[in-house]
């Protein structure tokens, strides 16, 4: 009864528009009060903020956010599309494929999906529209390509999952590389199929000389250096994720300065933006921990694990239900909120069924990608619409083939877990 009361209060607060952090905190406090009275509530409120935010690994979040802000200042991500366009423009759907590659490149140097979607909207959509691309196809590939920043390291979502699940963040970040490349390939193949069905929707554009192609690679050099500085250091065991994130933020700042884009105002704006986002995430973490204490003290998680373990059904059927749950939640809630709401409850069930938590983490990050482009919330879709002025309805239609393709990727990773687990198994400790 107490568990039901807390969940109902949480859902009602979310429905009436209360911010996720406060909804979690209020529901958790009410549940704790029903369970143990005011003294229990006050005791947990006194201890939770410090115990939750004193984690050393949490420093990774503001450093990756700052890295993303400096990358935006440098505008190198905008030029990634131009470089990819030079190499792929002559092929059918070349500009759309270049957008997917630019999205992957942006994801490899920034963990912000909304920033990726905004950047690609301002560069690739105008180029595709000028070359007579179908607006739905163009906006759809931009919206889905922006989500790659959630999966390809450095990824804020993966770091948060690691903090909640108390897993190796190094292994989780490295585990996202092959699935990230696979998703990029699937996006490219999807636009090729769409172009084959209707060639007029994604025509080839002008070709470039070899000299122009080689010259375009100068944009790629700083990006590769930054990737090696962050992901390479983590993989080789040279630096922890926290240290690598700090190096990445410094490296991104140096790149912005070398490109003469770093001014005092842009520097302060980057610090302010990274701090504001970090404060939002930390507040969600603290309030989710309060809600988590409420679940723990009621014994709900243990009872759920026991109940699921006694069900006479295949563990894959339960896994399918969990994936469907995440897809439904992604239609209504922010991805950070979904992680903090569900992982403490779902992960014990998943591990009790014999699934690897690192593999499961990558699966739910991909389902969270889908949530960024599915109605009615679909944050990336609204970002693309705001920058491109293309109607939201058209973007949702344009992204639908990519959502179907993502479902196939999830199926593939479920059938072949080694695609996720092999690379982290080779990491240098």
MIFI-435979 format. One record per residue (C-alpha): residue in one letter; chain; y negated, z negated, x; residue number from 1. Coordinates in steps of 0.001 Angstrom, whole numbers. Each point is the difference from the previous one (the first is absolute). Last residue first. Layout:
! residues N
A | A | Y | Z | X | NUM $
...
//
This chain:
! residues 429
X | A | 2108 | 16270 | 43273 | 429 $
X | A | 152 | 3734 | 594 | 428 $
X | A | 597 | 1799 | -3303 | 427 $
X | A | 3247 | 1929 | -338 | 426 $
X | A | 1135 | -1669 | -3252 | 425 $
X | A | -3468 | 693 | -1442 | 424 $
X | A | 751 | 3756 | 331 | 423 $
X | A | 3405 | -61 | -1682 | 422 $
X | A | -785 | -2109 | -3073 | 421 $
X | A | -2049 | 2316 | -2201 | 420 $
X | A | 1893 | 3289 | 266 | 419 $
X | A | 3101 | -2140 | 542 | 418 $
X | A | -253 | -1054 | -3668 | 417 $
X | A | 1468 | 3383 | -1043 | 416 $
X | A | 723 | 17 | -3746 | 415 $
X | A | -2918 | -2303 | -857 | 414 $
X | A | -2283 | 1969 | 2318 | 413 $
X | A | 991 | 3220 | -1757 | 412 $
X | A | -536 | -1481 | -3470 | 411 $
X | A | -3441 | -1268 | 1011 | 410 $
X | A | -816 | 3467 | 1343 | 409 $
X | A | 1163 | 1579 | -3275 | 408 $
X | A | -2329 | -2287 | -1946 | 407 $
X | A | -2798 | 1074 | 2339 | 406 $
X | A | 663 | 3650 | -965 | 405 $
X | A | -455 | -896 | -3677 | 404 $
X | A | -3324 | -1690 | 812 | 403 $
X | A | -990 | 3067 | 2033 | 402 $
X | A | 645 | 2297 | -2963 | 401 $
X | A | -2240 | -2282 | -2154 | 400 $
X | A | -3001 | 69 | 2383 | 399 $
X | A | -1650 | 3046 | -1555 | 398 $
X | A | 363 | -1331 | -3545 | 397 $
X | A | -1561 | -3330 | 988 | 396 $
X | A | -2769 | 1929 | 1770 | 395 $
X | A | -686 | 2106 | -3097 | 394 $
X | A | -263 | -3101 | -2213 | 393 $
X | A | -2410 | -1668 | 2430 | 392 $
X | A | -2437 | 2895 | -329 | 391 $
X | A | -1073 | 1598 | 3337 | 390 $
X | A | -3381 | -1383 | 1126 | 389 $
X | A | 1266 | 137 | 3626 | 388 $
X | A | -1124 | -3411 | 1260 | 387 $
X | A | 407 | -2004 | -3215 | 386 $
X | A | 3164 | 1891 | -961 | 385 $
X | A | 1620 | -695 | 3367 | 384 $
X | A | -776 | -3727 | -325 | 383 $
X | A | 1273 | -22 | -3592 | 382 $
X | A | 3271 | 1616 | 1070 | 381 $
X | A | 363 | -2400 | 2925 | 380 $
X | A | -250 | -2988 | -2351 | 379 $
X | A | 2732 | 1186 | -2386 | 378 $
X | A | -821 | -2537 | -2757 | 377 $
X | A | 1291 | 1689 | -3196 | 376 $
X | A | 1704 | 1966 | 1348 | 375 $
X | A | 1956 | 745 | 3213 | 374 $
X | A | -1565 | 845 | 3388 | 373 $
X | A | -218 | -3351 | 1792 | 372 $
X | A | 3183 | -1191 | -1696 | 371 $
X | A | 1950 | 2721 | 1812 | 370 $
X | A | -1109 | -1474 | 3315 | 369 $
X | A | 1192 | -3392 | -1279 | 368 $
X | A | 3428 | 1568 | -485 | 367 $
X | A | -157 | 1015 | 3665 | 366 $
X | A | -926 | -3571 | 983 | 365 $
X | A | 2893 | -1208 | -2168 | 364 $
X | A | 2500 | 2065 | 1985 | 363 $
X | A | -1477 | -1020 | 3368 | 362 $
X | A | 410 | -3667 | -918 | 361 $
X | A | 3575 | 540 | -1182 | 360 $
X | A | 972 | 1397 | 3400 | 359 $
X | A | -1567 | -3006 | 1712 | 358 $
X | A | 1657 | -2403 | -2475 | 357 $
X | A | 3505 | 1456 | 578 | 356 $
X | A | 2016 | 77 | -3219 | 355 $
X | A | 2970 | -2351 | -467 | 354 $
X | A | -476 | -943 | -3661 | 353 $
X | A | -1253 | -3423 | 1067 | 352 $
X | A | -2606 | 1803 | 2132 | 351 $
X | A | -1311 | 1849 | -3053 | 350 $
X | A | -58 | -3088 | -2207 | 349 $
X | A | -1826 | -2026 | 2660 | 348 $
X | A | -2483 | 2922 | 317 | 347 $
X | A | -801 | 237 | -3715 | 346 $
X | A | -1719 | -3349 | -576 | 345 $
X | A | -2123 | -408 | 3149 | 344 $
X | A | -514 | 3819 | 27 | 343 $
X | A | -1283 | 301 | -3570 | 342 $
X | A | -3485 | -1405 | -440 | 341 $
X | A | -1167 | 245 | 3610 | 340 $
X | A | 1182 | 3587 | 358 | 339 $
X | A | -1307 | 1053 | -3409 | 338 $
X | A | -3432 | -1467 | 755 | 337 $
X | A | -272 | 2053 | 3173 | 336 $
X | A | 1035 | 3128 | -1932 | 335 $
X | A | -2657 | -438 | -2691 | 334 $
X | A | 1424 | -262 | -3491 | 333 $
X | A | 519 | 2225 | -3056 | 332 $
X | A | 2048 | 3104 | 831 | 331 $
X | A | 1399 | -1648 | 3124 | 330 $
X | A | 1613 | -2645 | -2213 | 329 $
X | A | 2071 | 2734 | -1673 | 328 $
X | A | 1096 | 1505 | 3324 | 327 $
X | A | 803 | -3444 | 1384 | 326 $
X | A | 2182 | -805 | -3017 | 325 $
X | A | 1756 | 3362 | 327 | 324 $
X | A | 831 | -852 | 3620 | 323 $
X | A | 1367 | -3385 | -1104 | 322 $
X | A | 2105 | 1602 | -2753 | 321 $
X | A | 1446 | 2457 | 2528 | 320 $
X | A | 887 | -2871 | 2358 | 319 $
X | A | 1761 | -1754 | -2878 | 318 $
X | A | 2047 | 3151 | -632 | 317 $
X | A | 678 | 253 | 3723 | 316 $
X | A | 1408 | -3533 | -14 | 315 $
X | A | 2596 | 1240 | -2464 | 314 $
X | A | 418 | -2068 | -3142 | 313 $
X | A | 1947 | -3137 | -969 | 312 $
X | A | -2985 | -2332 | 229 | 311 $
X | A | 722 | -3270 | 1794 | 310 $
X | A | -2244 | 770 | 2963 | 309 $
X | A | -2862 | 894 | -2346 | 308 $
X | A | 174 | -3427 | -1644 | 307 $
X | A | 254 | -1896 | 3276 | 306 $
X | A | -2932 | 1874 | 1520 | 305 $
X | A | -2048 | -571 | -3175 | 304 $
X | A | 833 | -3717 | -23 | 303 $
X | A | -1079 | -320 | 3625 | 302 $
X | A | -3267 | 1806 | -693 | 301 $
X | A | -806 | -2068 | -3097 | 300 $
X | A | 525 | -3380 | 1656 | 299 $
X | A | -3102 | -1394 | -1753 | 298 $
X | A | -1336 | -1287 | 3327 | 297 $
X | A | 394 | 3426 | 1623 | 296 $
X | A | -1777 | 1915 | -2766 | 295 $
X | A | -2960 | -2401 | 65 | 294 $
X | A | -137 | 117 | 3787 | 293 $
X | A | -150 | 3808 | -262 | 292 $
X | A | -2990 | -146 | -2348 | 291 $
X | A | -1846 | -2081 | 2592 | 290 $
X | A | 1123 | 2456 | 2689 | 289 $
X | A | -1275 | 2898 | -2115 | 288 $
X | A | -3386 | -1740 | -155 | 287 $
X | A | -176 | -294 | 3793 | 286 $
X | A | 1218 | 3564 | 648 | 285 $
X | A | -2348 | 1482 | -2633 | 284 $
X | A | -2920 | -1803 | 1653 | 283 $
X | A | 1117 | 1335 | 3391 | 282 $
X | A | 65 | 3573 | -1336 | 281 $
X | A | -3501 | -228 | -1470 | 280 $
X | A | -1333 | -1629 | 3167 | 279 $
X | A | 1538 | 2812 | 2071 | 278 $
X | A | -1675 | 2653 | -2141 | 277 $
X | A | -3412 | -1652 | 423 | 276 $
X | A | 486 | -533 | 3733 | 275 $
X | A | 978 | 3634 | 617 | 274 $
X | A | -3038 | 1220 | -1969 | 273 $
X | A | -2386 | -2379 | 1776 | 272 $
X | A | 1293 | 825 | 3480 | 271 $
X | A | -168 | 3749 | -678 | 270 $
X | A | -3514 | -356 | -1455 | 269 $
X | A | -1121 | -1921 | 3082 | 268 $
X | A | 1291 | 2729 | 2337 | 267 $
X | A | -1457 | 2757 | -2200 | 266 $
X | A | -3415 | -1718 | 127 | 265 $
X | A | 122 | -564 | 3776 | 264 $
X | A | 1009 | 3608 | 533 | 263 $
X | A | 3425 | 1434 | 769 | 262 $
X | A | 199 | 3752 | -597 | 261 $
X | A | -634 | 1142 | 3551 | 260 $
X | A | 3554 | 1408 | 311 | 259 $
X | A | 617 | -2361 | 2917 | 258 $
X | A | -1207 | -2920 | -2143 | 257 $
X | A | 2353 | 840 | -2897 | 256 $
X | A | 2889 | 393 | 2466 | 255 $
X | A | -860 | -3355 | 1606 | 254 $
X | A | -48 | -1708 | -3417 | 253 $
X | A | 3388 | 1516 | -845 | 252 $
X | A | 1378 | -1317 | 3299 | 251 $
X | A | -1353 | -3496 | -690 | 250 $
X | A | 1540 | -47 | -3483 | 249 $
X | A | 3272 | 1345 | 1409 | 248 $
X | A | 88 | -2583 | 2774 | 247 $
X | A | -468 | -2733 | -2605 | 246 $
X | A | 2762 | 1500 | -2135 | 245 $
X | A | 2274 | 196 | 3050 | 244 $
X | A | -607 | -3695 | 747 | 243 $
X | A | 862 | -976 | -3576 | 242 $
X | A | 2996 | 2350 | -88 | 241 $
X | A | 1269 | -1574 | 3245 | 240 $
X | A | -616 | 1899 | 3216 | 239 $
X | A | 1999 | 1688 | 2757 | 238 $
X | A | 3220 | -67 | -2023 | 237 $
X | A | 483 | 3750 | 388 | 236 $
X | A | -166 | 575 | -3764 | 235 $
X | A | -3083 | -2193 | -492 | 234 $
X | A | -1882 | 1560 | 2927 | 233 $
X | A | 873 | 3503 | -1208 | 232 $
X | A | -1119 | -735 | -3566 | 231 $
X | A | -3459 | -1229 | 1004 | 230 $
X | A | -1114 | 1606 | 3266 | 229 $
X | A | 2302 | 2964 | -526 | 228 $
X | A | -1612 | 714 | -3363 | 227 $
X | A | -3476 | -386 | 1529 | 226 $
X | A | 798 | 2465 | 2801 | 225 $
X | A | 1462 | 2466 | -2513 | 224 $
X | A | -3200 | -194 | -2068 | 223 $
X | A | -2225 | 420 | 3053 | 222 $
X | A | 1917 | 3182 | 975 | 221 $
X | A | 303 | 1585 | -3468 | 220 $
X | A | -3641 | 1061 | -250 | 219 $
X | A | 243 | 1949 | 3268 | 218 $
X | A | 2865 | 1891 | -1622 | 217 $
X | A | -2436 | 2332 | -1756 | 216 $
X | A | -719 | 1808 | 3291 | 215 $
X | A | 3660 | 1022 | 253 | 214 $
X | A | -94 | 1525 | -3458 | 213 $
X | A | -3301 | 1769 | 659 | 212 $
X | A | 1393 | 1522 | 3190 | 211 $
X | A | 3161 | 1065 | -1812 | 210 $
X | A | -2138 | 1903 | -2497 | 209 $
X | A | -394 | -1078 | -3582 | 208 $
X | A | 1374 | 1379 | -3280 | 207 $
X | A | -1891 | 243 | -3275 | 206 $
X | A | 1337 | -1607 | -3163 | 205 $
X | A | 3402 | -58 | -1735 | 204 $
X | A | -62 | -473 | -3751 | 203 $
X | A | 870 | -3246 | -1828 | 202 $
X | A | -231 | 439 | -3793 | 201 $
X | A | 330 | 3805 | 174 | 200 $
X | A | 3497 | -350 | 1451 | 199 $
X | A | 1392 | -1579 | -3227 | 198 $
X | A | 3612 | -1121 | 339 | 197 $
X | A | -18 | 504 | 3778 | 196 $
X | A | -3236 | -1965 | 285 | 195 $
X | A | 1501 | -2895 | -1978 | 194 $
X | A | 3075 | 61 | 2255 | 193 $
X | A | -2191 | -1 | 3106 | 192 $
X | A | -2054 | -2844 | -1489 | 191 $
X | A | 3180 | -2047 | -416 | 190 $
X | A | 1235 | 830 | 3498 | 189 $
X | A | -3221 | -1352 | 1529 | 188 $
X | A | 190 | -3203 | -2065 | 187 $
X | A | 3680 | -362 | 980 | 186 $
X | A | -852 | 369 | 3691 | 185 $
X | A | -2656 | -2709 | -249 | 184 $
X | A | 2505 | -2244 | -1827 | 183 $
X | A | 2507 | 522 | 2825 | 182 $
X | A | -2611 | -760 | 2660 | 181 $
X | A | -815 | -3258 | -1777 | 180 $
X | A | 3694 | -787 | -483 | 179 $
X | A | 473 | 489 | 3776 | 178 $
X | A | -3002 | -2172 | 973 | 177 $
X | A | 230 | -2852 | -2535 | 176 $
X | A | 2770 | -1838 | 1831 | 175 $
X | A | -2341 | -365 | 2995 | 174 $
X | A | -2398 | -2039 | -2132 | 173 $
X | A | 2818 | -2112 | -1441 | 172 $
X | A | 1548 | -643 | 3403 | 171 $
X | A | -3307 | -1226 | 1439 | 170 $
X | A | -764 | -2039 | -3124 | 169 $
X | A | 3206 | -1961 | 536 | 168 $
X | A | 762 | -1635 | -3337 | 167 $
X | A | -1532 | -2980 | -1795 | 166 $
X | A | 351 | 1717 | -3404 | 165 $
X | A | -3624 | -634 | -953 | 164 $
X | A | -1375 | 698 | 3486 | 163 $
X | A | 2187 | 3073 | 445 | 162 $
X | A | -1066 | 1363 | -3391 | 161 $
X | A | -3629 | -540 | 983 | 160 $
X | A | 494 | 1898 | 3272 | 159 $
X | A | 1747 | 2847 | -1835 | 158 $
X | A | -2877 | 281 | -2496 | 157 $
X | A | -2610 | -45 | 2786 | 156 $
X | A | 1689 | 2947 | 1693 | 155 $
X | A | -554 | 955 | 3634 | 154 $
X | A | 2472 | 1614 | -236 | 153 $
X | A | 961 | 2778 | -2445 | 152 $
X | A | 809 | -1401 | -3437 | 151 $
X | A | -3183 | -1006 | -1816 | 150 $
X | A | -2065 | 2613 | 1882 | 149 $
X | A | 2264 | 2646 | -1537 | 148 $
X | A | -1655 | -685 | -3373 | 147 $
X | A | -2873 | 2349 | 841 | 146 $
X | A | 2406 | 2930 | 37 | 145 $
X | A | 820 | -636 | -3682 | 144 $
X | A | -3606 | 243 | -1179 | 143 $
X | A | -813 | 2953 | 2267 | 142 $
X | A | 3098 | 1949 | -1117 | 141 $
X | A | -917 | -526 | -3643 | 140 $
X | A | -3649 | 988 | 500 | 139 $
X | A | 915 | 3376 | 1456 | 138 $
X | A | 2822 | 753 | -2446 | 137 $
X | A | -2152 | -904 | -2990 | 136 $
X | A | -3000 | 1907 | 1346 | 135 $
X | A | 2081 | 3203 | 478 | 134 $
X | A | -901 | 1350 | 3407 | 133 $
X | A | -2579 | 2795 | 52 | 132 $
X | A | -987 | -200 | 3680 | 131 $
X | A | -3217 | -1876 | -744 | 130 $
X | A | 2018 | -2472 | -2109 | 129 $
X | A | 2271 | -708 | 2981 | 128 $
X | A | -2913 | -665 | 2349 | 127 $
X | A | -1802 | -2185 | -2559 | 126 $
X | A | 3238 | -1992 | -522 | 125 $
X | A | 720 | -427 | 3729 | 124 $
X | A | -3166 | -1717 | 1211 | 123 $
X | A | -1539 | -2458 | -2451 | 122 $
X | A | 3210 | -722 | -1841 | 121 $
X | A | 1844 | -531 | 3298 | 120 $
X | A | -2394 | -2788 | 944 | 119 $
X | A | 127 | -1683 | -3417 | 118 $
X | A | 3799 | 145 | -152 | 117 $
X | A | 326 | -1401 | 3525 | 116 $
X | A | -2479 | -2790 | -740 | 115 $
X | A | 1969 | -844 | -3156 | 114 $
X | A | 3242 | -95 | 1962 | 113 $
X | A | -1286 | -2342 | 2722 | 112 $
X | A | 2331 | -744 | 2914 | 111 $
X | A | -1782 | 2167 | 2545 | 110 $
X | A | 1010 | 1856 | 3165 | 109 $
X | A | 3445 | 1271 | -1012 | 108 $
X | A | -1064 | 275 | -3641 | 107 $
X | A | -2814 | 2356 | 985 | 106 $
X | A | 2494 | 2193 | 1811 | 105 $
X | A | 2369 | -46 | -2973 | 104 $
X | A | -2853 | 934 | -2323 | 103 $
X | A | -1065 | 2749 | 2396 | 102 $
X | A | 3557 | 1320 | -34 | 101 $
X | A | 59 | -13 | -3807 | 100 $
X | A | -3401 | 1735 | -115 | 99 $
X | A | 1191 | 2630 | 2475 | 98 $
X | A | 2918 | 649 | -2353 | 97 $
X | A | -2498 | 585 | -2825 | 96 $
X | A | -2087 | 2294 | 2231 | 95 $
X | A | 3085 | 1981 | 970 | 94 $
X | A | 1179 | 538 | -3578 | 93 $
X | A | 1306 | 3363 | 1193 | 92 $
X | A | -384 | 237 | 3796 | 91 $
X | A | -3205 | 1283 | 1624 | 90 $
X | A | -1774 | -3343 | -184 | 89 $
X | A | 2671 | -1890 | 1923 | 88 $
X | A | -1277 | -330 | 3583 | 87 $
X | A | -3745 | 129 | -667 | 86 $
X | A | 419 | -2109 | -3145 | 85 $
X | A | 1692 | -2789 | 1999 | 84 $
X | A | -3079 | -291 | 2229 | 83 $
X | A | -2399 | 87 | -2956 | 82 $
X | A | 2065 | -2663 | -1782 | 81 $
X | A | -120 | -2251 | 3044 | 80 $
X | A | -3784 | 414 | 24 | 79 $
X | A | -475 | -2368 | -2919 | 78 $
X | A | 2156 | -2610 | 1740 | 77 $
X | A | -2229 | 130 | 3073 | 76 $
X | A | -2958 | -1126 | -2086 | 75 $
X | A | -757 | -2692 | 2642 | 74 $
X | A | -1322 | -2340 | -2702 | 73 $
X | A | 3167 | 424 | -2079 | 72 $
X | A | 2093 | -801 | 3070 | 71 $
X | A | -2174 | -3078 | 570 | 70 $
X | A | 734 | -1175 | -3545 | 69 $
X | A | 3743 | 569 | 382 | 68 $
X | A | 100 | -2045 | 3215 | 67 $
X | A | -1906 | -2775 | -1749 | 66 $
X | A | 2632 | -84 | -2759 | 65 $
X | A | 2761 | -42 | 2624 | 64 $
X | A | -1705 | -2929 | 1721 | 63 $
X | A | -653 | -1810 | -3281 | 62 $
X | A | 3726 | 195 | -943 | 61 $
X | A | 1572 | -734 | 3403 | 60 $
X | A | -1707 | -3409 | 98 | 59 $
X | A | 2572 | -1041 | -2628 | 58 $
X | A | 2645 | -28 | 2734 | 57 $
X | A | -1369 | -3276 | 1373 | 56 $
X | A | 606 | -1777 | -3328 | 55 $
X | A | -2661 | -2642 | -649 | 54 $
X | A | -991 | 1652 | -3289 | 53 $
X | A | 2817 | -1362 | -2153 | 52 $
X | A | 178 | -3560 | 1364 | 51 $
X | A | -3788 | -353 | -135 | 50 $
X | A | -468 | 1309 | -3541 | 49 $
X | A | 3165 | -1701 | -1367 | 48 $
X | A | -449 | -3664 | 943 | 47 $
X | A | -2843 | -1196 | -2221 | 46 $
X | A | 964 | 2209 | -2948 | 45 $
X | A | 3603 | -1214 | 237 | 44 $
X | A | -1030 | -3641 | -164 | 43 $
X | A | -2489 | 627 | -2802 | 42 $
X | A | 2588 | 1702 | -2195 | 41 $
X | A | 2669 | -2638 | 658 | 40 $
X | A | -2436 | -2799 | -830 | 39 $
X | A | -1031 | 1761 | -3226 | 38 $
X | A | 3451 | -30 | -1558 | 37 $
X | A | 3420 | 888 | 1308 | 36 $
X | A | 1462 | 2962 | -1885 | 35 $
X | A | -2661 | 724 | -2620 | 34 $
X | A | -2705 | -451 | 2633 | 33 $
X | A | 1902 | 2264 | 2398 | 32 $
X | A | 209 | 2713 | -2664 | 31 $
X | A | -3704 | -300 | -806 | 30 $
X | A | -842 | 154 | 3708 | 29 $
X | A | 2171 | 3082 | 527 | 28 $
X | A | -1475 | 1823 | -2970 | 27 $
X | A | -3531 | -772 | 1205 | 26 $
X | A | 704 | 1061 | 3577 | 25 $
X | A | 1854 | 3196 | -900 | 24 $
X | A | -2723 | 1054 | -2446 | 23 $
X | A | -2655 | -864 | 2589 | 22 $
X | A | 1594 | 2264 | 2616 | 21 $
X | A | 699 | 2813 | -2471 | 20 $
X | A | -3574 | 251 | -1253 | 19 $
X | A | -267 | -890 | -3723 | 18 $
X | A | 59 | 3097 | -2189 | 17 $
X | A | 1220 | -1275 | -3364 | 16 $
X | A | 3456 | 1495 | 634 | 15 $
X | A | 204 | -1781 | 3363 | 14 $
X | A | -814 | -3366 | -1580 | 13 $
X | A | 2576 | 593 | -2740 | 12 $
X | A | 2679 | 953 | 2526 | 11 $
X | A | -614 | -3108 | 2102 | 10 $
X | A | -2 | -2307 | -3047 | 9 $
X | A | 3291 | 1520 | -1189 | 8 $
X | A | 1562 | -451 | 3447 | 7 $
X | A | -1076 | -3639 | 200 | 6 $
X | A | 1251 | -832 | -3498 | 5 $
X | A | 3336 | 1758 | 584 | 4 $
X | A | 631 | -2055 | 3132 | 3 $
X | A | -822 | -3241 | -1830 | 2 $
X | A | 2417 | 911 | -2813 | 1 $
//
